[in-house]
Amino acid sequence: MKPGMFRQSVAILVGLGYRHLVEWPASPRDTARSDALKACNGALRGKSEAETTRGR
């Protein structure tokens, strides 16, 4: 989504999987969690397509 597409702010709902990644306890975090979070953040910022991030 590009800036300026809407005249007013638009709420964006993020799936529970993303919330789970963000709130993951510090002790069992690993590179898989880090990679998944980076991919989600990239999609949210428009750096990749959602379908690519989902791995489909």
PQR file with spaces between the fields and no chain letter, atoms N, CA, C, O and H, PARSE charges and radii, in Angstrom:
ATOM       1  N    MET     1       0.851   -1.173    0.000 -0.4000 1.5000
ATOM       2  CA   MET     1       0.000    0.000    0.000 -0.0000 2.0000
ATOM       3  C    MET     1       0.897    1.237    0.000  0.5500 1.7000
ATOM       4  O    MET     1       1.889    1.284    0.727 -0.5500 1.4000
ATOM       5  N    LYS     2       0.566    2.194   -0.778 -0.4000 1.5000
ATOM       6  CA   LYS     2       1.384    3.395   -0.888 -0.0000 2.0000
ATOM       7  C    LYS     2       0.784    4.533   -0.068  0.5500 1.7000
ATOM       8  O    LYS     2      -0.437    4.629    0.059 -0.5500 1.4000
ATOM       9  H    LYS     2      -0.240    2.156   -1.368  0.4000 1.0000
ATOM      10  N    PRO     3       1.640    5.403    0.494 -0.5600 1.5000
ATOM      11  CA   PRO     3       1.133    6.558    1.252  0.2800 2.0000
ATOM      12  C    PRO     3       0.231    7.435    0.383  0.5500 1.7000
ATOM      13  O    PRO     3       0.464    7.582   -0.816 -0.5500 1.4000
ATOM      14  N    GLY     4      -0.780    8.004    0.990 -0.4000 1.5000
ATOM      15  CA   GLY     4      -1.658    8.908    0.288 -0.0000 2.0000
ATOM      16  C    GLY     4      -2.790    8.251   -0.472  0.5500 1.7000
ATOM      17  O    GLY     4      -3.516    8.938   -1.191 -0.5500 1.4000
ATOM      18  H    GLY     4      -0.969    7.884    1.965  0.4000 1.0000
ATOM      19  N    MET     5      -2.965    6.958   -0.342 -0.4000 1.5000
ATOM      20  CA   MET     5      -4.027    6.262   -1.065 -0.0000 2.0000
ATOM      21  C    MET     5      -5.404    6.550   -0.469  0.5500 1.7000
ATOM      22  O    MET     5      -6.420    6.421   -1.152 -0.5500 1.4000
ATOM      23  H    MET     5      -2.374    6.400    0.242  0.4000 1.0000
ATOM      24  N    PHE     6      -5.433    6.935    0.790 -0.4000 1.5000
ATOM      25  CA   PHE     6      -6.693    7.202    1.471 -0.0000 2.0000
ATOM      26  C    PHE     6      -6.670    8.594    2.081  0.5500 1.7000
ATOM      27  O    PHE     6      -5.619    9.072    2.509 -0.5500 1.4000
ATOM      28  H    PHE     6      -4.607    7.040    1.345  0.4000 1.0000
ATOM      29  N    ARG     7      -7.816    9.240    2.122 -0.4000 1.5000
ATOM      30  CA   ARG     7      -7.901   10.570    2.713 -0.0000 2.0000
ATOM      31  C    ARG     7      -7.810   10.527    4.232  0.5500 1.7000
ATOM      32  O    ARG     7      -7.318   11.470    4.852 -0.5500 1.4000
ATOM      33  H    ARG     7      -8.670    8.852    1.775  0.4000 1.0000
ATOM      34  N    GLN     8      -8.281    9.438    4.833 -0.4000 1.5000
ATOM      35  CA   GLN     8      -8.244    9.280    6.288 -0.0000 2.0000
ATOM      36  C    GLN     8      -7.427    8.036    6.634  0.5500 1.7000
ATOM      37  O    GLN     8      -7.187    7.178    5.784 -0.5500 1.4000
ATOM      38  H    GLN     8      -8.680    8.672    4.329  0.4000 1.0000
ATOM      39  N    SER     9      -7.008    7.954    7.888 -0.4000 1.5000
ATOM      40  CA   SER     9      -6.269    6.779    8.347 -0.0000 2.0000
ATOM      41  C    SER     9      -7.125    5.536    8.197  0.5500 1.7000
ATOM      42  O    SER     9      -8.346    5.579    8.351 -0.5500 1.4000
ATOM      43  H    SER     9      -7.203    8.651    8.579  0.4000 1.0000
ATOM      44  N    VAL    10      -6.469    4.436    7.895 -0.4000 1.5000
ATOM      45  CA   VAL    10      -7.152    3.159    7.714 -0.0000 2.0000
ATOM      46  C    VAL    10      -6.557    2.159    8.696  0.5500 1.7000
ATOM      47  O    VAL    10      -5.337    2.022    8.782 -0.5500 1.4000
ATOM      48  H    VAL    10      -5.478    4.401    7.770  0.4000 1.0000
ATOM      49  N    ALA    11      -7.410    1.463    9.435 -0.4000 1.5000
ATOM      50  CA   ALA    11      -6.935    0.444   10.372 -0.0000 2.0000
ATOM      51  C    ALA    11      -6.461   -0.772    9.595  0.5500 1.7000
ATOM      52  O    ALA    11      -7.101   -1.201    8.635 -0.5500 1.4000
ATOM      53  H    ALA    11      -8.401    1.575    9.365  0.4000 1.0000
ATOM      54  N    ILE    12      -5.348   -1.312   10.016 -0.4000 1.5000
ATOM      55  CA   ILE    12      -4.807   -2.522    9.398 -0.0000 2.0000
ATOM      56  C    ILE    12      -4.791   -3.608   10.460  0.5500 1.7000
ATOM      57  O    ILE    12      -4.170   -3.461   11.513 -0.5500 1.4000
ATOM      58  H    ILE    12      -4.828   -0.963   10.795  0.4000 1.0000
ATOM      59  N    LEU    13      -5.478   -4.690   10.167 -0.4000 1.5000
ATOM      60  CA   LEU    13      -5.527   -5.804   11.106 -0.0000 2.0000
ATOM      61  C    LEU    13      -4.408   -6.777   10.783  0.5500 1.7000
ATOM      62  O    LEU    13      -4.228   -7.184    9.635 -0.5500 1.4000
ATOM      63  H    LEU    13      -5.983   -4.809    9.312  0.4000 1.0000
ATOM      64  N    VAL    14      -3.670   -7.136   11.799 -0.4000 1.5000
ATOM      65  CA   VAL    14      -2.560   -8.069   11.642 -0.0000 2.0000
ATOM      66  C    VAL    14      -2.951   -9.372   12.313  0.5500 1.7000
ATOM      67  O    VAL    14      -3.489   -9.365   13.420 -0.5500 1.4000
ATOM      68  H    VAL    14      -3.816   -6.806   12.731  0.4000 1.0000
ATOM      69  N    GLY    15      -2.687  -10.474   11.660 -0.4000 1.5000
ATOM      70  CA   GLY    15      -3.066  -11.781   12.184 -0.0000 2.0000
ATOM      71  C    GLY    15      -2.438  -12.109   13.523  0.5500 1.7000
ATOM      72  O    GLY    15      -1.452  -11.496   13.934 -0.5500 1.4000
ATOM      73  H    GLY    15      -2.249  -10.480   10.761  0.4000 1.0000
ATOM      74  N    LEU    16      -3.023  -13.081   14.193 -0.4000 1.5000
ATOM      75  CA   LEU    16      -2.536  -13.509   15.499 -0.0000 2.0000
ATOM      76  C    LEU    16      -1.137  -14.097   15.423  0.5500 1.7000
ATOM      77  O    LEU    16      -0.396  -14.058   16.405 -0.5500 1.4000
ATOM      78  H    LEU    16      -3.824  -13.579   13.859  0.4000 1.0000
ATOM      79  N    GLY    17      -0.768  -14.638   14.275 -0.4000 1.5000
ATOM      80  CA   GLY    17       0.585  -15.183   14.125 -0.0000 2.0000
ATOM      81  C    GLY    17       1.646  -14.110   14.315  0.5500 1.7000
ATOM      82  O    GLY    17       2.675  -14.355   14.944 -0.5500 1.4000
ATOM      83  H    GLY    17      -1.370  -14.670   13.477  0.4000 1.0000
ATOM      84  N    TYR    18       1.399  -12.925   13.774 -0.4000 1.5000
ATOM      85  CA   TYR    18       2.347  -11.822   13.927 -0.0000 2.0000
ATOM      86  C    TYR    18       2.457  -11.427   15.397  0.5500 1.7000
ATOM      87  O    TYR    18       3.555  -11.226   15.916 -0.5500 1.4000
ATOM      88  H    TYR    18       0.563  -12.727   13.263  0.4000 1.0000
ATOM      89  N    ARG    19       1.316  -11.321   16.055 -0.4000 1.5000
ATOM      90  CA   ARG    19       1.318  -10.962   17.483 -0.0000 2.0000
ATOM      91  C    ARG    19       2.098  -12.004   18.281  0.5500 1.7000
ATOM      92  O    ARG    19       2.842  -11.666   19.202 -0.5500 1.4000
ATOM      93  H    ARG    19       0.424  -11.484   15.633  0.4000 1.0000
ATOM      94  N    HIS    20       1.923  -13.257   17.922 -0.4000 1.5000
ATOM      95  CA   HIS    20       2.642  -14.335   18.604 -0.0000 2.0000
ATOM      96  C    HIS    20       4.149  -14.167   18.423  0.5500 1.7000
ATOM      97  O    HIS    20       4.908  -14.369   19.370 -0.5500 1.4000
ATOM      98  H    HIS    20       1.320  -13.532   17.173  0.4000 1.0000
ATOM      99  N    LEU    21       4.587  -13.802   17.227 -0.4000 1.5000
ATOM     100  CA   LEU    21       6.019  -13.595   16.987 -0.0000 2.0000
ATOM     101  C    LEU    21       6.567  -12.441   17.808  0.5500 1.7000
ATOM     102  O    LEU    21       7.673  -12.525   18.342 -0.5500 1.4000
ATOM     103  H    LEU    21       3.970  -13.637   16.457  0.4000 1.0000
ATOM     104  N    VAL    22       5.797  -11.361   17.912 -0.4000 1.5000
ATOM     105  CA   VAL    22       6.252  -10.180   18.636 -0.0000 2.0000
ATOM     106  C    VAL    22       6.329  -10.466   20.137  0.5500 1.7000
ATOM     107  O    VAL    22       7.253  -10.013   20.813 -0.5500 1.4000
ATOM     108  H    VAL    22       4.899  -11.292   17.478  0.4000 1.0000
ATOM     109  N    GLU    23       5.358  -11.217   20.652 -0.4000 1.5000
ATOM     110  CA   GLU    23       5.290  -11.470   22.095 -0.0000 2.0000
ATOM     111  C    GLU    23       6.000  -12.751   22.523  0.5500 1.7000
ATOM     112  O    GLU    23       5.905  -13.151   23.684 -0.5500 1.4000
ATOM     113  H    GLU    23       4.608  -11.585   20.102  0.4000 1.0000
ATOM     114  N    TRP    24       6.699  -13.387   21.614 -0.4000 1.5000
ATOM     115  CA   TRP    24       7.418  -14.627   21.895 -0.0000 2.0000
ATOM     116  C    TRP    24       8.380  -14.401   23.057  0.5500 1.7000
ATOM     117  O    TRP    24       9.117  -13.416   23.038 -0.5500 1.4000
ATOM     118  H    TRP    24       6.776  -13.062   20.671  0.4000 1.0000
ATOM     119  N    PRO    25       8.406  -15.275   24.076 -0.5600 1.5000
ATOM     120  CA   PRO    25       9.331  -15.110   25.212  0.2800 2.0000
ATOM     121  C    PRO    25      10.782  -15.059   24.740  0.5500 1.7000
ATOM     122  O    PRO    25      11.151  -15.724   23.772 -0.5500 1.4000
ATOM     123  N    ALA    26      11.586  -14.280   25.417 -0.4000 1.5000
ATOM     124  CA   ALA    26      12.965  -14.037   24.986 -0.0000 2.0000
ATOM     125  C    ALA    26      13.836  -15.299   24.992  0.5500 1.7000
ATOM     126  O    ALA    26      14.672  -15.468   24.105 -0.5500 1.4000
ATOM     127  H    ALA    26      11.286  -13.740   26.204  0.4000 1.0000
ATOM     128  N    SER    27      13.658  -16.165   25.955 -0.4000 1.5000
ATOM     129  CA   SER    27      14.579  -17.301   26.085 -0.0000 2.0000
ATOM     130  C    SER    27      14.543  -18.294   24.920  0.5500 1.7000
ATOM     131  O    SER    27      15.614  -18.736   24.504 -0.5500 1.4000
ATOM     132  H    SER    27      12.978  -16.028   26.676  0.4000 1.0000
ATOM     133  N    PRO    28      13.382  -18.678   24.364 -0.5600 1.5000
ATOM     134  CA   PRO    28      13.430  -19.642   23.265  0.2800 2.0000
ATOM     135  C    PRO    28      13.494  -19.020   21.865  0.5500 1.7000
ATOM     136  O    PRO    28      13.273  -19.728   20.882 -0.5500 1.4000
ATOM     137  N    ARG    29      13.784  -17.738   21.747 -0.4000 1.5000
ATOM     138  CA   ARG    29      13.850  -17.119   20.422 -0.0000 2.0000
ATOM     139  C    ARG    29      15.017  -17.696   19.631  0.5500 1.7000
ATOM     140  O    ARG    29      16.085  -17.968   20.180 -0.5500 1.4000
ATOM     141  H    ARG    29      13.962  -17.163   22.546  0.4000 1.0000
ATOM     142  N    ASP    30      14.792  -17.878   18.329 -0.4000 1.5000
ATOM     143  CA   ASP    30      15.829  -18.429   17.476 -0.0000 2.0000
ATOM     144  C    ASP    30      15.821  -17.730   16.120  0.5500 1.7000
ATOM     145  O    ASP    30      15.051  -16.794   15.908 -0.5500 1.4000
ATOM     146  H    ASP    30      13.925  -17.658   17.884  0.4000 1.0000
ATOM     147  N    THR    31      16.668  -18.178   15.208 -0.4000 1.5000
ATOM     148  CA   THR    31      16.761  -17.515   13.907 -0.0000 2.0000
ATOM     149  C    THR    31      15.488  -17.704   13.081  0.5500 1.7000
ATOM     150  O    THR    31      15.146  -16.827   12.288 -0.5500 1.4000
ATOM     151  H    THR    31      17.294  -18.939   15.381  0.4000 1.0000
ATOM     152  N    ALA    32      14.780  -18.819   13.243 -0.4000 1.5000
ATOM     153  CA   ALA    32      13.534  -19.023   12.501 -0.0000 2.0000
ATOM     154  C    ALA    32      12.512  -17.968   12.894  0.5500 1.7000
ATOM     155  O    ALA    32      11.832  -17.411   12.032 -0.5500 1.4000
ATOM     156  H    ALA    32      15.058  -19.532   13.887  0.4000 1.0000
ATOM     157  N    ARG    33      12.398  -17.692   14.176 -0.4000 1.5000
ATOM     158  CA   ARG    33      11.471  -16.655   14.668 -0.0000 2.0000
ATOM     159  C    ARG    33      11.896  -15.297   14.146  0.5500 1.7000
ATOM     160  O    ARG    33      11.060  -14.505   13.711 -0.5500 1.4000
ATOM     161  H    ARG    33      12.950  -18.144   14.876  0.4000 1.0000
ATOM     162  N    SER    34      13.176  -15.026   14.185 -0.4000 1.5000
ATOM     163  CA   SER    34      13.695  -13.741   13.709 -0.0000 2.0000
ATOM     164  C    SER    34      13.431  -13.562   12.218  0.5500 1.7000
ATOM     165  O    SER    34      13.006  -12.491   11.786 -0.5500 1.4000
ATOM     166  H    SER    34      13.856  -15.669   14.538  0.4000 1.0000
ATOM     167  N    ASP    35      13.678  -14.601   11.437 -0.4000 1.5000
ATOM     168  CA   ASP    35      13.433  -14.532    9.993 -0.0000 2.0000
ATOM     169  C    ASP    35      11.950  -14.322    9.686  0.5500 1.7000
ATOM     170  O    ASP    35      11.600  -13.536    8.806 -0.5500 1.4000
ATOM     171  H    ASP    35      14.023  -15.472   11.789  0.4000 1.0000
ATOM     172  N    ALA    36      11.081  -15.027   10.414 -0.4000 1.5000
ATOM     173  CA   ALA    36       9.634  -14.880   10.201 -0.0000 2.0000
ATOM     174  C    ALA    36       9.175  -13.468   10.540  0.5500 1.7000
ATOM     175  O    ALA    36       8.366  -12.887    9.816 -0.5500 1.4000
ATOM     176  H    ALA    36      11.365  -15.665   11.129  0.4000 1.0000
ATOM     177  N    LEU    37       9.685  -12.915   11.632 -0.4000 1.5000
ATOM     178  CA   LEU    37       9.312  -11.559   12.033 -0.0000 2.0000
ATOM     179  C    LEU    37       9.806  -10.533   11.009  0.5500 1.7000
ATOM     180  O    LEU    37       9.083   -9.591   10.684 -0.5500 1.4000
ATOM     181  H    LEU    37      10.342  -13.387   12.220  0.4000 1.0000
ATOM     182  N    LYS    38      11.013  -10.703   10.504 -0.4000 1.5000
ATOM     183  CA   LYS    38      11.539   -9.798    9.480 -0.0000 2.0000
ATOM     184  C    LYS    38      10.692   -9.861    8.210  0.5500 1.7000
ATOM     185  O    LYS    38      10.412   -8.834    7.592 -0.5500 1.4000
ATOM     186  H    LYS    38      11.601  -11.468   10.768  0.4000 1.0000
ATOM     187  N    ALA    39      10.289  -11.064    7.830 -0.4000 1.5000
ATOM     188  CA   ALA    39       9.451  -11.219    6.641 -0.0000 2.0000
ATOM     189  C    ALA    39       8.105  -10.522    6.823  0.5500 1.7000
ATOM     190  O    ALA    39       7.630   -9.843    5.913 -0.5500 1.4000
ATOM     191  H    ALA    39      10.516  -11.898    8.332  0.4000 1.0000
ATOM     192  N    CYS    40       7.491  -10.687    7.990 -0.4000 1.5000
ATOM     193  CA   CYS    40       6.207  -10.035    8.275 -0.0000 2.0000
ATOM     194  C    CYS    40       6.354   -8.522    8.272  0.5500 1.7000
ATOM     195  O    CYS    40       5.529   -7.814    7.695 -0.5500 1.4000
ATOM     196  H    CYS    40       7.878  -11.238    8.730  0.4000 1.0000
ATOM     197  N    ASN    41       7.402   -8.027    8.914 -0.4000 1.5000
ATOM     198  CA   ASN    41       7.625   -6.576    8.940 -0.0000 2.0000
ATOM     199  C    ASN    41       7.850   -6.027    7.539  0.5500 1.7000
ATOM     200  O    ASN    41       7.365   -4.944    7.211 -0.5500 1.4000
ATOM     201  H    ASN    41       8.073   -8.602    9.382  0.4000 1.0000
ATOM     202  N    GLY    42       8.579   -6.761    6.716 -0.4000 1.5000
ATOM     203  CA   GLY    42       8.797   -6.332    5.331 -0.0000 2.0000
ATOM     204  C    GLY    42       7.493   -6.238    4.557  0.5500 1.7000
ATOM     205  O    GLY    42       7.282   -5.295    3.793 -0.5500 1.4000
ATOM     206  H    GLY    42       8.973   -7.641    6.982  0.4000 1.0000
ATOM     207  N    ALA    43       6.621   -7.215    4.755 -0.4000 1.5000
ATOM     208  CA   ALA    43       5.324   -7.196    4.067 -0.0000 2.0000
ATOM     209  C    ALA    43       4.472   -6.029    4.557  0.5500 1.7000
ATOM     210  O    ALA    43       3.809   -5.364    3.761 -0.5500 1.4000
ATOM     211  H    ALA    43       6.792   -7.980    5.375  0.4000 1.0000
ATOM     212  N    LEU    44       4.488   -5.785    5.850 -0.4000 1.5000
ATOM     213  CA   LEU    44       3.705   -4.677    6.397 -0.0000 2.0000
ATOM     214  C    LEU    44       4.201   -3.323    5.893  0.5500 1.7000
ATOM     215  O    LEU    44       3.421   -2.378    5.779 -0.5500 1.4000
ATOM     216  H    LEU    44       5.026   -6.325    6.497  0.4000 1.0000
ATOM     217  N    ARG    45       5.492   -3.230    5.592 -0.4000 1.5000
ATOM     218  CA   ARG    45       6.069   -1.979    5.087 -0.0000 2.0000
ATOM     219  C    ARG    45       6.000   -1.883    3.566  0.5500 1.7000
ATOM     220  O    ARG    45       6.442   -0.896    2.977 -0.5500 1.4000
ATOM     221  H    ARG    45       6.126   -3.998    5.685  0.4000 1.0000
ATOM     222  N    GLY    46       5.443   -2.912    2.938 -0.4000 1.5000
ATOM     223  CA   GLY    46       5.316   -2.896    1.487 -0.0000 2.0000
ATOM     224  C    GLY    46       6.569   -3.292    0.740  0.5500 1.7000
ATOM     225  O    GLY    46       6.667   -3.051   -0.463 -0.5500 1.4000
ATOM     226  H    GLY    46       5.083   -3.713    3.417  0.4000 1.0000
ATOM     227  N    LYS    47       7.538   -3.898    1.426 -0.4000 1.5000
ATOM     228  CA   LYS    47       8.781   -4.307    0.768 -0.0000 2.0000
ATOM     229  C    LYS    47       8.661   -5.670    0.094  0.5500 1.7000
ATOM     230  O    LYS    47       9.515   -6.048   -0.708 -0.5500 1.4000
ATOM     231  H    LYS    47       7.458   -4.094    2.403  0.4000 1.0000
ATOM     232  N    SER    48       7.603   -6.403    0.418 -0.4000 1.5000
ATOM     233  CA   SER    48       7.333   -7.667   -0.250 -0.0000 2.0000
ATOM     234  C    SER    48       5.830   -7.902   -0.291  0.5500 1.7000
ATOM     235  O    SER    48       5.077   -7.306    0.479 -0.5500 1.4000
ATOM     236  H    SER    48       6.909   -6.096    1.069  0.4000 1.0000
ATOM     237  N    GLU    49       5.409   -8.760   -1.181 -0.4000 1.5000
ATOM     238  CA   GLU    49       3.996   -9.087   -1.300 -0.0000 2.0000
ATOM     239  C    GLU    49       3.587  -10.021   -0.164  0.5500 1.7000
ATOM     240  O    GLU    49       4.391  -10.835    0.289 -0.5500 1.4000
ATOM     241  H    GLU    49       6.021   -9.244   -1.806  0.4000 1.0000
ATOM     242  N    ALA    50       2.356   -9.908    0.291 -0.4000 1.5000
ATOM     243  CA   ALA    50       1.864  -10.755    1.371 -0.0000 2.0000
ATOM     244  C    ALA    50       1.949  -12.227    0.987  0.5500 1.7000
ATOM     245  O    ALA    50       2.314  -13.060    1.817 -0.5500 1.4000
ATOM     246  H    ALA    50       1.703   -9.247   -0.078  0.4000 1.0000
ATOM     247  N    GLU    51       1.615  -12.561   -0.265 -0.4000 1.5000
ATOM     248  CA   GLU    51       1.671  -13.968   -0.691 -0.0000 2.0000
ATOM     249  C    GLU    51       3.093  -14.512   -0.625  0.5500 1.7000
ATOM     250  O    GLU    51       3.289  -15.677   -0.277 -0.5500 1.4000
ATOM     251  H    GLU    51       1.318  -11.885   -0.939  0.4000 1.0000
ATOM     252  N    THR    52       4.084  -13.693   -0.952 -0.4000 1.5000
ATOM     253  CA   THR    52       5.480  -14.114   -0.860 -0.0000 2.0000
ATOM     254  C    THR    52       5.852  -14.379    0.590  0.5500 1.7000
ATOM     255  O    THR    52       6.518  -15.367    0.899 -0.5500 1.4000
ATOM     256  H    THR    52       3.925  -12.747   -1.235  0.4000 1.0000
ATOM     257  N    THR    53       5.418  -13.493    1.473 -0.4000 1.5000
ATOM     258  CA   THR    53       5.720  -13.631    2.897 -0.0000 2.0000
ATOM     259  C    THR    53       5.055  -14.884    3.462  0.5500 1.7000
ATOM     260  O    THR    53       5.629  -15.565    4.311 -0.5500 1.4000
ATOM     261  H    THR    53       4.877  -12.691    1.222  0.4000 1.0000
ATOM     262  N    ARG    54       3.852  -15.186    2.995 -0.4000 1.5000
ATOM     263  CA   ARG    54       3.152  -16.388    3.464 -0.0000 2.0000
ATOM     264  C    ARG    54       3.822  -17.654    2.956  0.5500 1.7000
ATOM     265  O    ARG    54       3.589  -18.737    3.494 -0.5500 1.4000
ATOM     266  H    ARG    54       3.385  -14.633    2.305  0.4000 1.0000
ATOM     267  N    GLY    55       4.647  -17.533    1.931 -0.4000 1.5000
ATOM     268  CA   GLY    55       5.342  -18.688    1.382 -0.0000 2.0000
ATOM     269  C    GLY    55       4.503  -19.502    0.419  0.5500 1.7000
ATOM     270  O    GLY    55       4.733  -20.698    0.237 -0.5500 1.4000
ATOM     271  H    GLY    55       4.836  -16.654    1.494  0.4000 1.0000
ATOM     272  N    ARG    56       3.541  -18.858   -0.191 -0.4000 1.5000
ATOM     273  CA   ARG    56       2.669  -19.563   -1.146 -0.0000 2.0000
ATOM     274  C    ARG    56       3.122  -19.357   -2.557  0.5500 1.7000
ATOM     275  O    ARG    56       2.505  -19.878   -3.486 -0.5500 1.4000
ATOM     276  H    ARG    56       3.354  -17.887   -0.044  0.4000 1.0000
